[in-house]
């Protein structure tokens, strides 16, 4: 791909992803975002052309960033810190989604019109399934 792992570091504060650590990383970021922003601001494109280029650009950018993230060098301490931070973030999200679903169910009962955001329900059920499958797979592997 285009980006190189040595140009970036793992984003430790403020979310997920990568942060430029060298001038090459900043140049990469500039050339990935600025031409796209200029393209979006020019009103001469037909909507289907704009959508096609937008989807293609985003897919390419996501694949390139995913490749960079997978090839970043991390020592054992970095891996442990990242695992703990990811676990804590996941627990926070599970608690908030669960509270949101409980609120929706209680509100539905009180208003006598059932409504539950199924995306939230699928996220919780899917997370539980991923955790179960992960536990089964990792218990069988020698870690």
ChimeraX attribute file (.defattr): number of C-alpha atoms within 10 A of each C-alpha:
attribute: neighborCount
match mode: 1-to-1
recipient: residues
	/A:1	10
	/A:2	10
	/A:3	16
	/A:4	17
	/A:5	19
	/A:6	15
	/A:7	19
	/A:8	22
	/A:9	19
	/A:10	20
	/A:11	14
	/A:12	14
	/A:13	8
	/A:14	6
	/A:15	9
	/A:16	10
	/A:17	15
	/A:18	19
	/A:19	16
	/A:20	18
	/A:21	14
	/A:22	13
	/A:23	11
	/A:24	15
	/A:25	20
	/A:26	15
	/A:27	12
	/A:28	16
	/A:29	14
	/A:30	12
	/A:31	11
	/A:32	15
	/A:33	13
	/A:34	11
	/A:35	11
	/A:36	15
	/A:37	10
	/A:38	9
	/A:39	15
	/A:40	15
	/A:41	10
	/A:42	9
	/A:43	9
	/A:44	9
	/A:45	12
	/A:46	8
	/A:47	10
	/A:48	9
	/A:49	10
	/A:50	16
	/A:51	13
	/A:52	10
	/A:53	15
	/A:54	15
	/A:55	12
	/A:56	12
	/A:57	15
	/A:58	13
	/A:59	12
	/A:60	15
	/A:61	17
	/A:62	12
	/A:63	13
	/A:64	16
	/A:65	19
	/A:66	13
	/A:67	16
	/A:68	23
	/A:69	18
	/A:70	10
	/A:71	12
	/A:72	16
	/A:73	14
	/A:74	12
	/A:75	8
	/A:76	8
	/A:77	9
	/A:78	13
	/A:79	12
	/A:80	12
	/A:81	12
	/A:82	16
	/A:83	12
	/A:84	12
	/A:85	13
	/A:86	13
	/A:87	12
	/A:88	12
	/A:89	12
	/A:90	13
	/A:91	12
	/A:92	12
	/A:93	13
	/A:94	17
	/A:95	12
	/A:96	12
	/A:97	16
	/A:98	15
	/A:99	12
	/A:100	16
	/A:101	19
	/A:102	13
	/A:103	13
	/A:104	16
	/A:105	17
	/A:106	15
	/A:107	15
	/A:108	14
	/A:109	12
	/A:110	10
	/A:111	10
	/A:112	9
	/A:113	10
	/A:114	12
	/A:115	14
	/A:116	17
	/A:117	11
	/A:118	10
	/A:119	9
	/A:120	15
	/A:121	15
	/A:122	11
	/A:123	13
	/A:124	18
	/A:125	12
	/A:126	12
	/A:127	14
	/A:128	13
	/A:129	12
	/A:130	12
	/A:131	12
	/A:132	11
	/A:133	12
	/A:134	11
	/A:135	12
	/A:136	11
	/A:137	10
	/A:138	10
	/A:139	10
	/A:140	8
	/A:141	8
	/A:142	5
	/A:143	5
